[in-house]
Amino acid sequence: MRIIEHLAGILRRFRNDKDGVSAVEFALVLPLMVILFIGVAQVSELASLKRKTTLVARATADLVSQAQSVNQDDINSIMEAGKAVMAPFNTAPLKVRITSIKIDQDKKTSVVWSKVNASSTDWGVNTGSPTIDEALKVANSHLIMSEVSYKNTPSAGYLMTGALSLTGETVTDKIYMRPRLSDEVKWVN
């Protein structure tokens, strides 16, 4: 009987002992809190990256639309300005394409000239018919189109898998502007 009473006493003390409850709760909640923290940080980073991508598209289109003519040196300077806007993000995966689009009297579009930064590909001159919204098609006019693409590699993306993974997300934006100082921005060699 004494052993049973002794065991019952130990079980009562164990049941009433609250010293380790906080440590157990912390151990159960910690992984969830770490995942939540990383997820919030990654979503915040992606939102910031999307905003920066839009700013690059806007800045490059705006700078070109303020000129009457541009040459390769001008485009190189504008591309460098776009890179500066991306700070503090790495600019290696940044792709920028600036295109002058002609809209003829029948509201058909054609590429007049197109220039890219080093990591993009060129559409070429007078090739292709870019698809633009009907509201932008004003007969006998020109548009400057800036397209930006950025392949995101989040800092903690490899730790997250499945639906929560943001690894490899490509962020893109496209902005159109009308030339401001002339009817078209001419390309000068």
Backbone torsions as a table, in degrees:
resi	resn	phi	psi	omega
1	MET	NA	-35.1	-178.1
2	ARG	-62.9	-37.5	179.5
3	ILE	-66.2	-41.2	179.8
4	ILE	-65.9	-41.5	177.4
5	GLU	-64.1	-40.6	179.0
6	HIS	-63.5	-44.7	177.8
7	LEU	-64.7	-39.6	178.2
8	ALA	-63.3	-39.0	177.5
9	GLY	-64.7	-41.3	178.3
10	ILE	-63.7	-44.0	179.4
11	LEU	-64.0	-39.1	177.3
12	ARG	-63.0	-45.0	179.5
13	ARG	-64.1	-40.5	179.0
14	PHE	-63.3	-42.9	180.0
15	ARG	-65.1	-37.5	-177.6
16	ASN	-85.8	-11.2	-178.5
17	ASP	-77.4	120.5	-178.5
18	LYS	-110.3	9.5	-174.3
19	ASP	-63.0	-36.6	-174.5
20	GLY	-98.0	1.6	-175.9
21	VAL	-62.5	-43.4	-179.2
22	SER	-62.3	-41.7	-179.8
23	ALA	-64.6	-40.2	178.9
24	VAL	-67.0	-45.0	178.1
25	GLU	-60.7	-42.8	178.7
26	PHE	-61.4	-44.1	-179.8
27	ALA	-63.6	-32.7	179.0
28	LEU	-77.0	-34.3	-175.5
29	VAL	-88.0	-27.0	-174.9
30	LEU	-55.1	-50.2	-179.6
31	PRO	-59.1	-40.2	178.1
32	LEU	-63.5	-42.3	-179.8
33	MET	-66.5	-38.8	178.8
34	VAL	-65.5	-45.0	178.5
35	ILE	-62.7	-42.5	178.2
36	LEU	-62.3	-43.5	179.2
37	PHE	-62.4	-46.8	179.7
38	ILE	-63.3	-41.7	179.3
39	GLY	-62.0	-44.8	179.2
40	VAL	-63.9	-41.8	179.3
41	ALA	-63.3	-41.2	-178.8
42	GLN	-70.2	-40.1	178.0
43	VAL	-65.5	-39.2	177.4
44	SER	-63.8	-41.9	178.1
45	GLU	-63.2	-42.3	179.7
46	LEU	-65.8	-40.3	177.8
47	ALA	-63.2	-41.0	177.8
48	SER	-65.4	-40.1	178.5
49	LEU	-64.7	-40.2	177.8
50	LYS	-63.6	-40.4	178.6
51	ARG	-64.6	-44.0	179.2
52	LYS	-63.2	-38.7	179.2
53	THR	-62.2	-43.4	176.7
54	THR	-62.4	-41.3	179.3
55	LEU	-64.7	-37.5	177.8
56	VAL	-64.7	-45.9	179.5
57	ALA	-60.2	-44.6	-179.1
58	ARG	-65.4	-45.9	-177.2
59	ALA	-64.8	-44.5	-177.9
60	THR	-67.9	-42.7	177.7
61	ALA	-64.2	-40.5	-179.1
62	ASP	-64.0	-44.2	-179.4
63	LEU	-64.4	-41.0	178.9
64	VAL	-69.1	-41.2	-176.7
65	SER	-67.0	-16.2	178.6
66	GLN	-85.9	-3.4	-178.2
67	ALA	-103.1	156.0	173.1
68	GLN	-88.7	-30.0	176.7
69	SER	-151.5	155.0	177.8
70	VAL	-136.0	156.6	174.0
71	ASN	-130.3	-176.5	-175.7
72	GLN	-61.9	-37.7	178.0
73	ASP	-62.8	-41.0	177.7
74	ASP	-61.7	-46.0	-179.5
75	ILE	-63.6	-41.3	178.1
76	ASN	-60.3	-42.2	178.6
77	SER	-65.1	-40.1	179.4
78	ILE	-66.2	-39.7	177.2
79	MET	-64.2	-38.1	177.2
80	GLU	-66.1	-36.8	176.1
81	ALA	-63.6	-39.2	176.5
82	GLY	-61.7	-40.3	177.1
83	LYS	-63.0	-39.8	-179.9
84	ALA	-63.4	-35.1	178.9
85	VAL	-65.0	-31.0	-177.3
86	MET	-71.2	-13.8	-177.9
87	ALA	-53.5	139.0	8.4
88	PRO	-93.4	11.2	-179.6
89	PHE	-73.0	152.0	175.0
90	ASN	-63.1	132.9	-177.1
91	THR	-94.5	-2.2	-179.2
92	ALA	-58.8	-43.2	-179.5
93	PRO	-84.2	7.2	-178.9
94	LEU	-77.8	126.0	176.0
95	LYS	-120.4	128.6	180.0
96	VAL	-130.3	133.1	175.3
97	ARG	-129.4	125.6	177.2
98	ILE	-112.5	127.1	-173.9
99	THR	-130.9	136.9	171.9
100	SER	-96.6	125.0	-176.3
101	ILE	-115.2	130.6	176.1
102	LYS	-99.9	135.4	175.4
103	ILE	-114.4	114.5	-175.3
104	ASP	-81.7	-176.1	-176.5
105	GLN	-64.0	-22.9	177.0
106	ASP	-93.1	8.9	-179.9
107	LYS	64.1	32.0	173.2
108	LYS	-94.4	141.8	-176.0
109	THR	-102.6	148.9	173.5
110	SER	-150.7	152.4	179.4
111	VAL	-83.4	125.6	176.3
112	VAL	-87.1	-51.1	173.6
113	TRP	-151.9	155.2	-179.0
114	SER	-146.6	131.2	-179.1
115	LYS	-132.2	148.2	-175.0
116	VAL	-132.2	164.0	170.9
117	ASN	-80.6	177.2	-170.6
118	ALA	-60.8	-27.2	-174.1
119	SER	-98.2	12.9	179.8
120	SER	-113.3	178.0	173.2
121	THR	-116.0	153.9	-174.0
122	ASP	-97.4	139.4	174.6
123	TRP	-74.1	-27.4	-177.1
124	GLY	94.5	169.0	-177.3
125	VAL	-90.9	137.2	177.4
126	ASN	55.4	32.4	177.1
127	THR	-122.3	148.0	176.3
128	GLY	76.4	159.6	175.2
129	SER	-128.1	94.5	-178.0
130	PRO	-60.4	140.2	177.8
131	THR	-86.2	118.9	177.2
132	ILE	-128.0	160.5	-179.4
133	ASP	-61.5	141.9	-179.1
134	GLU	-58.1	-32.7	-179.2
135	ALA	-64.7	-23.9	-179.8
136	LEU	-87.1	-13.8	-176.7
137	LYS	-81.8	95.2	175.1
138	VAL	-105.4	123.0	-176.4
139	ALA	-55.1	141.1	177.6
140	ASN	56.6	49.9	178.8
141	SER	-138.7	178.1	178.5
142	HIS	-130.7	154.6	174.5
143	LEU	-131.2	150.9	169.0
144	ILE	-107.1	125.5	179.8
145	MET	-115.0	129.7	174.9
146	SER	-116.5	122.9	178.5
147	GLU	-114.4	133.3	-179.2
148	VAL	-128.7	137.4	177.5
149	SER	-135.7	138.6	-179.8
150	TYR	-140.3	120.4	177.9
151	LYS	-86.2	111.1	-176.2
152	ASN	-82.8	133.2	170.7
153	THR	-125.0	93.2	-176.1
154	PRO	-65.6	152.1	-177.1
155	SER	-62.7	-35.1	-179.2
156	ALA	-113.7	15.1	-174.3
157	GLY	-61.3	-32.8	-177.9
158	TYR	-73.4	-15.4	177.3
159	LEU	-81.3	-21.7	-176.2
160	MET	-105.7	138.2	-179.6
161	THR	-129.8	168.8	176.0
162	GLY	75.1	-145.1	-174.2
163	ALA	-65.4	-24.1	-178.5
164	LEU	-84.3	-10.3	-175.0
165	SER	-72.0	131.7	176.3
166	LEU	-109.8	8.9	-177.9
167	THR	-64.6	131.6	175.3
168	GLY	80.0	7.9	177.9
169	GLU	-63.8	124.2	176.5
170	THR	-99.3	122.0	-178.7
171	VAL	-99.5	128.9	-179.2
172	THR	-132.0	157.3	172.8
173	ASP	-156.5	154.8	-178.8
174	LYS	-141.9	132.3	-179.4
175	ILE	-133.5	140.4	177.3
176	TYR	-112.7	139.8	174.0
177	MET	-140.4	149.5	176.2
178	ARG	-89.2	144.7	174.4
179	PRO	-58.3	143.6	-174.1
180	ARG	-101.0	-37.2	-173.0
181	LEU	-98.3	-8.6	179.3
182	SER	-156.1	175.9	-179.6
183	ASP	-70.1	-29.5	178.6
184	GLU	-146.8	155.1	174.4
185	VAL	-95.1	110.9	-175.0
186	LYS	-85.4	148.5	174.7
187	TRP	-91.0	127.8	-179.4
188	VAL	-117.6	125.7	178.0
189	ASN	-79.2	NA	NA
